[in-house]
Amino acid sequence: MANHVYFTIELQGIEDDQFNENIKKVRSKRVDYEGNPYEYDDYDYIENQPFMGNTTKSFDKDGDLENAYDWYCNEVGAKWCNVDEMQDCMINGYSAWRQPQELVLNLIEYFASKYDTEVTASMTYEDEFRNFMGKQYFGSDKEQDEGWYAWEGDYYETDGDELVQEFNERFPDIDTTAEDFDWYDEVKIGGEVIYPNEVLDEIADNFWSRI
């Protein structure tokens, strides 16, 4: 089973309405806890979204994407990618093993070309086990003969080991390598009660604020 990498993409340079009108939704069906069917609006698959229209792809007779694994790796940046929300220049979701860098590049190139304007983006991402977490910036430029193109900018990363190291520096009297240590246990130190996992989350949040 692949690790989930949770991400948030934010676009700048276009209006929320311009973004929203280029998001494709479909009518889906579900059954509630009492067994009653109902319909709701859901986001269409990434391969069917207008901002992926310039990618090379083909569909079988049932309308399913062919060579989906390769297409997602090449055009999205992960072997699969689920989106929870796409609205107001923001996309939240999770992907397999890796953050969807190529998806961001396709987004920027599409919106920059459609509205003939510079579009930039940032993406925060975090592996579910904090094997890595970071933030990357993206931009766009225009060539007179080629039109708009997207590029990858600076990125900043950390990981679980570095977060733990910062925790150990903050609380040198806590032995996080001890056999009976549990990140979720209450710890009393210096007249203060802490929960190490909450402190670790705080250290991770501070990393986001610094970049």
C-alpha positions as CSV (number, residue, x, y, z in Angstrom):
1,M,0.0,0.0,0.0
2,A,1.4,3.4,-1.0
3,N,2.0,6.1,1.5
4,H,-0.5,9.0,1.2
5,V,1.1,12.4,0.5
6,Y,-1.3,15.1,1.5
7,F,-1.0,18.4,-0.5
8,T,-2.5,21.8,-0.9
9,I,-2.0,23.8,-4.1
10,E,-2.7,27.5,-4.2
11,L,-2.7,29.5,-7.5
12,Q,-2.2,33.2,-7.7
13,G,-2.7,35.5,-10.7
14,I,-6.3,34.6,-11.7
15,E,-9.6,35.3,-10.1
16,D,-11.5,32.7,-8.1
17,D,-14.4,32.8,-10.6
18,Q,-11.9,32.1,-13.5
19,F,-10.6,29.1,-11.6
20,N,-14.1,27.8,-10.6
21,E,-15.5,27.9,-14.1
22,N,-12.8,25.6,-15.3
23,I,-13.5,22.9,-12.8
24,K,-15.6,20.0,-14.1
25,K,-18.1,18.3,-11.9
26,V,-20.2,15.2,-12.4
27,R,-23.4,13.9,-10.8
28,S,-22.7,10.9,-8.6
29,K,-24.8,8.5,-6.6
30,R,-24.5,7.2,-3.1
31,V,-26.6,5.4,-0.5
32,D,-27.0,6.9,3.0
33,Y,-26.8,4.9,6.2
34,E,-30.5,4.0,6.0
35,G,-30.1,2.6,2.5
36,N,-31.7,5.5,0.7
37,P,-30.0,6.5,-2.6
38,Y,-29.2,10.1,-3.2
39,E,-27.2,12.2,-5.8
40,Y,-24.6,14.8,-5.3
41,D,-22.1,16.9,-7.3
42,D,-18.6,15.5,-7.3
43,Y,-15.3,16.5,-9.0
44,D,-14.6,14.6,-12.2
45,Y,-11.4,12.6,-12.5
46,I,-8.3,14.6,-13.0
47,E,-7.8,13.3,-16.5
48,N,-11.2,14.8,-17.5
49,Q,-10.5,18.2,-16.1
50,P,-10.1,21.1,-18.6
51,F,-6.7,22.0,-17.2
52,M,-5.3,18.6,-18.3
53,G,-6.6,19.1,-21.8
54,N,-3.2,19.6,-23.4
55,T,-1.8,16.3,-22.2
56,T,-1.5,13.3,-24.4
57,K,-4.1,10.7,-23.4
58,S,-6.5,8.1,-24.8
59,F,-9.6,6.4,-23.6
60,D,-11.0,2.9,-24.2
61,K,-14.5,2.2,-25.5
62,D,-15.9,2.5,-21.9
63,G,-14.4,5.9,-21.5
64,D,-11.7,4.8,-19.1
65,L,-8.2,6.3,-19.3
66,E,-5.7,3.9,-21.1
67,N,-2.3,3.4,-19.6
68,A,-3.5,5.2,-16.5
69,Y,-0.5,4.4,-14.4
70,D,2.0,5.9,-16.9
71,W,-0.2,8.9,-17.6
72,Y,-0.6,9.8,-13.9
73,C,3.2,9.4,-13.3
74,N,4.1,11.6,-16.3
75,E,1.3,14.2,-16.2
76,V,0.3,14.3,-12.5
77,G,3.5,13.2,-10.8
78,A,2.1,10.3,-8.8
79,K,0.7,6.9,-9.7
80,W,-2.7,8.0,-8.5
81,C,-4.1,11.2,-7.1
82,N,-7.4,11.9,-5.3
83,V,-8.8,15.4,-4.9
84,D,-11.0,16.4,-2.0
85,E,-11.6,20.0,-2.9
86,M,-11.0,22.2,-6.0
87,Q,-12.4,25.7,-5.4
88,D,-11.3,29.4,-5.3
89,C,-7.8,28.8,-6.7
90,M,-7.1,26.0,-4.2
91,I,-6.8,22.2,-4.5
92,N,-6.6,19.9,-1.6
93,G,-6.0,16.1,-1.9
94,Y,-3.6,13.3,-1.5
95,S,-1.4,11.2,-3.9
96,A,0.7,8.1,-3.8
97,W,4.3,8.2,-2.6
98,R,5.0,11.6,-4.1
99,Q,3.5,15.1,-4.3
100,P,1.9,16.0,-7.7
101,Q,4.5,18.4,-9.1
102,E,3.5,17.8,-12.8
103,L,-0.1,18.6,-11.9
104,V,0.9,22.0,-10.7
105,L,2.8,22.7,-13.9
106,N,-0.2,21.7,-16.0
107,L,-2.4,23.9,-13.9
108,I,-0.2,26.9,-14.3
109,E,0.4,26.5,-18.1
110,Y,-3.4,26.1,-18.7
111,F,-4.6,29.1,-16.8
112,A,-1.7,31.3,-17.9
113,S,-2.4,30.5,-21.6
114,K,-6.2,30.8,-21.3
115,Y,-6.2,34.2,-19.6
116,D,-2.9,35.4,-21.0
117,T,-1.5,36.4,-17.6
118,E,1.3,35.4,-15.3
119,V,0.2,32.6,-12.9
120,T,2.2,31.4,-9.9
121,A,1.6,28.7,-7.4
122,S,2.7,27.2,-4.1
123,M,2.3,23.6,-2.9
124,T,2.7,22.3,0.6
125,Y,3.0,18.6,1.0
126,E,3.4,16.1,3.8
127,D,4.0,12.3,3.8
128,E,1.5,10.7,6.2
129,F,4.4,9.3,8.2
130,R,6.5,12.5,7.8
131,N,9.2,10.7,5.8
132,F,9.3,14.1,4.1
133,M,7.3,17.4,4.1
134,G,7.9,20.6,2.4
135,K,6.8,23.5,0.3
136,Q,7.6,24.3,-3.4
137,Y,7.0,27.4,-5.5
138,F,6.1,27.5,-9.2
139,G,5.9,30.2,-11.8
140,S,5.2,31.0,-15.5
141,D,6.9,32.9,-18.3
142,K,5.9,33.8,-21.8
143,E,8.0,33.3,-25.0
144,Q,6.9,35.3,-28.0
145,D,6.7,32.3,-30.4
146,E,5.9,29.5,-27.9
147,G,3.4,31.1,-25.6
148,W,3.2,30.5,-21.8
149,Y,5.1,27.8,-20.0
150,A,5.4,26.8,-16.4
151,W,8.6,26.2,-14.3
152,E,9.5,24.8,-11.0
153,G,10.9,27.1,-8.4
154,D,12.5,26.8,-5.0
155,Y,11.5,24.2,-2.5
156,Y,12.1,23.7,1.2
157,E,11.9,20.3,2.9
158,T,12.3,18.6,6.3
159,D,11.5,15.2,7.6
160,G,10.6,13.3,10.8
161,D,14.2,12.8,11.9
162,E,14.8,16.6,11.8
163,L,11.6,17.3,13.7
164,V,12.6,14.8,16.4
165,Q,16.0,16.3,16.6
166,E,14.5,19.7,17.2
167,F,12.3,18.1,19.9
168,N,15.3,16.6,21.6
169,E,17.1,19.9,21.6
170,R,14.1,21.5,23.2
171,F,13.7,18.7,25.8
172,P,17.1,17.2,26.3
173,D,15.9,15.4,29.5
174,I,13.4,13.3,27.6
175,D,14.9,10.1,26.1
176,T,12.9,9.5,22.9
177,T,15.0,6.4,22.2
178,A,14.0,4.6,25.4
179,E,12.0,1.4,25.0
180,D,9.1,2.6,27.2
181,F,8.9,6.0,25.5
182,D,5.6,6.7,23.8
183,W,5.0,9.9,21.8
184,Y,1.3,9.9,23.0
185,D,2.0,9.5,26.7
186,E,1.8,12.4,29.1
187,V,5.2,13.5,30.3
188,K,5.9,15.7,33.3
189,I,9.0,17.8,33.0
190,G,10.1,21.0,34.8
191,G,6.7,21.3,36.5
192,E,5.0,21.2,33.1
193,V,2.9,18.5,31.5
194,I,3.4,17.9,27.8
195,Y,2.3,15.4,25.2
196,P,5.4,14.8,22.9
197,N,3.2,14.2,19.8
198,E,1.5,17.6,20.3
199,V,4.9,19.3,20.6
200,L,6.1,17.5,17.5
201,D,3.0,18.8,15.6
202,E,3.8,22.3,16.9
203,I,7.4,22.0,15.6
204,A,6.0,20.9,12.2
205,D,3.6,23.8,12.1
206,N,6.5,26.2,12.9
207,F,8.3,24.8,9.9
208,W,5.4,25.8,7.6
209,S,5.4,29.3,9.1
210,R,9.1,29.8,8.4
211,I,8.8,29.1,4.7
